[in-house]
């Protein structure tokens, strides 16, 4: 038994194939048209195959006659749908398919262009509560930042509480090193270790937490 296509079905298949190839190249035509039209840059041929659609935000197409759009590369931004606008500036970043760049949060910075994230300021540094920073500033003397990603440096409440701009002295902890560690107690604006054999309990006074020691 022989299999084959009739002249009519063969012509229909050829027309179908030509139509499929045209659509895959971002081309379309109206009913009865003798030629195809190309989708312009910034657009693509949509699923109905008879019209063009503008690229979504964060996507672009710089060539006419295409069947899809391209996501904007990470570290870049696309303000228009026809091209990549440029690299993200220092102090900013972007993920893939972004129409704009995002400023680094307070406590984070980015010193280079075209980046996909920001870096946390190390202990002893901050962005002084600013966003979109390209650098971190060191804490001034008498101020401290004990963890990474701190947006501002805290003033040391007690004279001997801060060992440096990035760490607390022995017996101190918390923001601004204003809290006595367990088994230490607060006396005359300083944390002291409880004597051997003494009992201790937590005492809360305003924003400060300390340990009171007592002997039984």
Secondary structure, 3 states (H helix, E strand, C coil): CCCCCCHHHHHHHHHHHHHHHHHHCCEECCCCCCCCEECCCCEEECCCCCCEEECCCCEECCCCCCCCCEECCCCEECCCCCCCCEECCCCEECCCCCCCCEECCCCEECCCCCCCCCEECCCCEECCCCCCECCCEECCCCEECCCCCCCCCEECCCCCCECCCCCECCCEECHHHCEECCCEEEECCEEEECCCCCEEEEEEECCEEEEEEECC
